[in-house]
Amino acid sequence: MSAYTLRCVHCGEEVPEHYTLSCPQGHPSLLRADYAEQQLNLKNAPGIFHFGSWLPIQGTLPIDAGPVSYQSEALARELGLPSLYIGFNGYWPERGGKITTCSFKELEALPTMVRARETTNKILVIASAGNTARAFLQVSALTGVPVVVVVPEKALPRLWTTVPAEKACVIAVRGDYTDAIRFSREVCSLPGYIEEGGARNVARRDGMGTVMLDAAVTIGRIPDYYFQAIGSGTGGIAAWEAAMRLKADGRFGTALPSLHLSQNLPFVPMVSAWNDRRRDLIAETDMPDAQKCISCVYSDVLTNREPPYAVPGGVFDAMSATDGRMYAVSNGEARAAGALFTELEGIDLDPAAAVCTASLLRACESGSIDKSRTVLLNITGGGYERVREDYPLVPVQAAFCVPAGATAGDVKTELAEMVNHV
């Protein structure tokens, strides 16, 4: 019996696994993994692979990166939250945090690379605003598995690993994150390459879902509130899916957590649509003058113009199912919240995690949560200053740079040579 099967959220039909990203019937829906083990059985395996019974993979990697949960004292006292738990997903060895790229995107990259190795012989192509790219580059560097990473040119300073990424190819696009996504699809049209999949990849979502699993194991139950900053919203979907599995398990409670998700002003398309309770994003209404707004945010990894919001099983459904709330956080609020977290908890934050922390402060001030209930704050990145104490960081350079709107033909020769040498 297989450890998992894939199902289309829209039609419920089982879908064959060959690194499948979409329903063969053409339904515009996410796929979801159904696991043979109905209860969460923790494995004797490193890091994230501790939760391997609820990951769409068979094997593991000898890498210790995984989610870490702990009960806050200082921030909890400051906010009057007696049951505040922090999911820290970065580098903080004193707390057990061993994600050397300092971002929870490494939780996505690890099972995705294993799933790809088990189901396809093609090279993964990843589009990223920076953090996801760094995570996949690090896993490639540690395993020798080749990847192609496409990023906006301005994200290049964020690309580094702790050991040289000799099997990776970075392509920079003179544009924003959405331009990088579009060019990555061009690369995938070439023989020998396959789209990593983003939100449509069950390994990425269930990798992120381990944040919820680890918290529930630590707390002993599903939290009442879940806070996270979102760009695509995939992490929010992942938390919802993981919570549904925990609920079905029967040992962690019967209620789903309310999702409290945030975006960074002035680019807040999902906040705009959700506040109107609309399933569809309307570009003119929800992201007017998108490029200018994206250029103004504190955390540009939160700026996806094509998020999986309306798709069945996507952000709108997750918010609806959990009676969720969204927050539009200013740059000033985010910076102040990040400084407060560092002062009280003792570790530096990724800008996206600072946005999330600001939304928690807002929720406490506005009374939108019951302070006596259990809160999980997903710190999706941090420890950049701490990791430099333990590792020499190796910058990853772009192999070449292309303009926004470039086609596959512009890189065909170079990438064909890469395939031939793998």
JOZI-V11058 format. One record per backbone hydrogen bond with DSSP energy under -1.0 kcal/mol. NH is the residue of the N-H (numbers start at 1). CO is the residue of the C=O. E is the energy in kcal/mol with one decimal. If there is no record, write none. Layout:
((NH;CO;E) (NH;CO;E))
//
This chain:
((5;34;-2.3) (7;32;-2.4) (8;13;-1.9) (9;30;-2.5) (12;8;-2.4) (15;6;-3.2) (26;23;-2.1) (29;27;-2.3) (30;312;-2.1) (32;7;-2.7) (34;5;-3.3) (36;3;-2.5) (43;50;-2.9) (45;43;-1.8) (48;65;-2.4) (49;46;-1.7) (50;47;-1.8) (51;48;-2.1) (52;49;-1.7) (54;51;-2.1) (55;52;-1.6) (57;55;-2.2) (63;61;-2.2) (70;86;-1.9) (72;84;-2.4) (77;73;-2.3) (78;74;-2.3) (79;75;-2.2) (80;76;-1.1) (81;76;-2.6) (85;375;-3.3) (86;70;-3.1) (87;377;-2.5) (88;68;-2.5) (89;379;-2.1) (91;382;-2.2) (92;97;-2.1) (95;92;-2.4) (97;92;-2.4) (99;90;-1.9) (100;98;-1.2) (102;99;-1.8) (104;380;-3.0) (106;103;-1.9) (107;104;-1.2) (109;105;-2.3) (110;106;-2.1) (112;108;-1.6) (113;109;-2.5) (114;110;-1.7) (115;111;-2.9) (116;112;-2.6) (117;113;-2.0) (118;114;-1.8) (119;115;-1.3) (120;116;-2.2) (123;192;-2.6) (125;194;-1.9) (126;148;-3.0) (128;150;-2.3) (134;130;-2.2) (135;131;-2.0) (136;132;-2.5) (137;133;-2.5) (138;134;-2.1) (139;135;-2.2) (140;136;-2.4) (141;137;-2.5) (142;138;-2.2) (143;139;-1.9) (144;140;-2.9) (147;167;-1.3) (148;124;-2.4) (149;169;-2.9) (150;126;-3.3) (151;171;-2.3) (153;173;-2.9) (155;152;-2.2) (156;153;-1.6) (158;155;-2.0) (159;156;-2.0) (161;394;-2.0) (166;164;-1.3) (168;165;-1.1) (169;147;-2.1) (171;149;-3.0) (172;400;-2.1) (173;151;-2.6) (174;402;-2.5) (175;173;-2.0) (180;176;-1.9) (181;177;-2.3) (182;178;-2.3) (183;179;-2.1) (184;180;-2.2) (185;181;-1.4) (186;182;-1.1) (187;183;-2.0) (188;184;-1.8) (189;186;-1.1) (190;187;-1.8) (193;190;-1.3) (194;123;-2.6) (196;125;-2.4) (200;197;-2.0) (201;198;-1.9) (205;201;-1.9) (206;202;-2.6) (207;203;-1.7) (208;204;-2.2) (209;205;-2.1) (210;207;-1.1) (211;208;-1.9) (213;209;-1.8) (214;210;-3.0) (215;211;-1.9) (216;212;-2.5) (217;213;-2.2) (218;214;-2.3) (219;215;-3.3) (220;216;-2.7) (222;252;-3.0) (224;374;-1.4) (225;374;-1.8) (226;258;-2.4) (227;376;-2.8) (228;260;-1.8) (230;262;-3.0) (237;233;-2.0) (238;234;-2.6) (239;235;-2.1) (240;236;-2.0) (241;237;-2.6) (242;238;-2.5) (243;239;-2.3) (244;240;-2.1) (245;241;-1.7) (246;242;-2.2) (247;243;-2.6) (248;244;-2.2) (249;245;-1.7) (250;246;-1.1) (258;224;-2.9) (260;226;-3.5) (261;325;-2.1) (262;228;-1.8) (263;327;-2.4) (265;329;-2.8) (267;264;-1.7) (272;268;-2.2) (273;269;-2.3) (274;270;-2.7) (275;271;-2.4) (277;274;-1.7) (278;273;-2.6) (286;282;-3.8) (287;283;-1.9) (293;289;-2.2) (294;290;-2.9) (295;291;-1.7) (296;293;-1.3) (302;299;-1.5) (309;307;-2.3) (314;311;-2.5) (315;308;-2.2) (316;309;-2.5) (318;314;-2.3) (319;315;-2.8) (320;316;-2.3) (321;317;-2.5) (322;318;-1.2) (324;319;-2.5) (325;259;-2.5) (327;261;-2.0) (329;263;-2.9) (334;330;-2.2) (335;331;-2.5) (336;332;-2.3) (337;333;-2.4) (338;334;-2.6) (339;335;-2.2) (340;336;-2.2) (341;337;-2.5) (342;338;-2.2) (343;339;-2.3) (344;340;-2.4) (345;341;-3.5) (346;342;-1.2) (350;381;-2.4) (354;350;-1.8) (355;351;-2.0) (356;352;-2.0) (357;353;-2.4) (358;354;-2.2) (359;355;-1.7) (360;356;-1.6) (361;357;-2.2) (362;358;-2.4) (363;359;-2.4) (364;360;-2.2) (365;361;-2.2) (366;362;-2.6) (367;363;-1.0) (368;363;-1.4) (373;370;-2.0) (375;83;-2.5) (376;225;-2.5) (377;85;-2.7) (378;227;-2.5) (379;87;-2.4) (379;377;-1.1) (380;378;-1.1) (382;102;-1.3) (383;348;-1.7) (387;383;-2.6) (389;386;-1.3) (390;387;-1.0) (391;387;-2.1) (394;161;-3.7) (396;159;-2.4) (399;170;-3.0) (400;170;-1.0) (402;172;-2.8) (404;174;-1.1) (406;403;-1.7) (410;407;-1.6) (411;408;-1.8) (415;411;-2.5) (416;412;-2.2) (417;413;-1.7) (418;414;-1.3) (419;415;-2.3) (420;416;-1.9) (422;419;-1.1))
//
